[in-house]
Structures are given as C-alpha cells and as structure tokens.
C-alpha cells in the first residue's frame, strides 16, 4: 500500500492507495488543516495512525524546494526532513517531492474526463509537456521526455520575475513594487496576485460588492462579482488575471518546448473556465515568431482537484 500526501499551506490531503500500475487506486483519503498540527509527522499520525504495517511506500508532495533531502515550507513554519519522516513512518521507501513535481507525476495518467481542453492542438508523442498551477501561490514544472516516459522536473519558476506586456500591467507592476519591492510572477498570477490586482484596480483594499480583498475568501468573491457582472472593476481584475495567466503559460510552454501538451492545474482554473475560454489563449499565443509552435500545443485545464495527491502516489511507484 502507498501512503501519499499533498501538503499545502492551508490544507493537506493524505491518501492511501493500492499499489496498482500505472495509476494507483485511491482507497481512502483524509483532509486536514495543515497548521492544526505542530509538524508533518503529527499530521500523518492524525490522518491514519502511525506506522501502518500495510504501508510499504510513502510519497509526500510539499510546497517548497527539496534540497538535500529536506524542505523548508514556503508558507508554513515547518522544516521537513527525509530521515525524520522515515523514522516517523517506519518506511524506508519514502520520497519527498515539490508539490508541483507531485502534480506533474499525475499528468500521464489523467483521463479525458479529468481535463477541459482550451486548445486541442496536435500532441507530439516524442515531446515534452509543461504544468502551471495557480492557487494560493503559483507553481510550474516541466515534464521532460525520456524515452517513452514524461519525467517531472521541479522548479521555483513562480518566483521568477513577472514580465509585464501592456501599459495596464506595467502600471500594476509599479504599484506592487511600491508596496512590496520585487514583483515575481506569483504576485500577479495566484490568489495572492488577485488581491494585488484588485487593490490596484479599485484603489482601495476592498470593494463595495466583493468586500475586503485580503480576507481568506476575498479572491473568490472578486471572481464571483466579476462573473455576476455586479462590479465592473472586479470584471477588469479577472480579465487582467486571465491574460497574465495565459501569457505566463505561453512563456513556460516555450521554455519547455511543450509539444506534448500544456496543463493548467491548481484550484483557480476549474472555477473560471468560461473566463479562461474567452481570454487565456490569446496571450498564450501572442509570442511571435513562435505562434505557430504554440498553436500546435494541446492546452488542458486539470479538473481533478486531487491531482497532486494522485501524482505523489504515482511517484511512489518509481521508487
């Protein structure tokens, strides 16, 4: 049996999977609030109990860069070490993964009903793929083609510099820079980014319709106000967000030469599919002279909200 986890800043999913190939079968799953526990060993113990004798492989997707067998989480005051987790679980076949690396492992086993296609393209069977996922933050990964396999390459590209393309985006960058200094991509393309865009568009920290942007559900309320047409400025916020998301996805597609496909994951995209259908692909394709290359790439939104958990389990099979 496989024990897998998708450890995020606000919530953690822990699942037990049957050791089936190529896609492990989910047996049961628990959702826990990450910061309700002092560390990952305690959280895993609360999920299914410590040292389950049926578990032979453990794979943990964690939000942060894995270096020398440990990770300091980006938005949680935890340091997770490989040796500590082996001791806590009693399982030596244990793997620590960046959270987007974990999600990327799921890409080859996703089914058609778990995807929404923005561009059908013509997938190249020998090509690379790419994954971009906006949620609370932004993550990116490249799936490099090695023989017949797509092998994920983790990155921290969400913290690379944001590339403004329009006067409106340049004005946004100036506003964010004045507030926080350096403007990385995550400051625009993420839930955090929606807060910044909304504050800039409204010239305030709140909207009469959507309320305070920095509240936990503030970005969702901005999206709802835009979708309902009840606030024109919230509509402009979501348009800019979708444009920037599509443009960065196109940048990643070029860096990866993702002729096998570009996948859009995370919690935001499935909730704004009509908006992405209208706006995402134009900035994605606006990369002359590489527009023909990008136009041939399939682009899919991942609908499975447990893709990172599934991917962690798939990665366990590779140990």
Secondary structure, 3 states (H helix, E strand, C coil): CEEEEEECCCEEEEEEEECCCCCCEEEEEEEEEHHHCCCHHHHHHHHHCCCCCCCCEEEEEECCCCECCEEECCCCCCEEEHHHHHHHHCCCCEEEEEHHHHHHHHHCCCCHHHEEEEECCCCCCCCCEEEEEECCCEEEEEEEEECCEEEEEECCHHHCECCCCCHHHHHHHHHHHHHHCCCEHHHCCCHHHHHHHHHHHHCCCEECCCEECCCCCHHHHHHHHHHHCCCHHHHHHHHHHHHHHHHHHHHHHHHHCCCCEEEEECCCHHHHHHHHHHHHHHHHHCCCCCHHHHHCCCEEEECCCCHHHHHHHHHHCCC
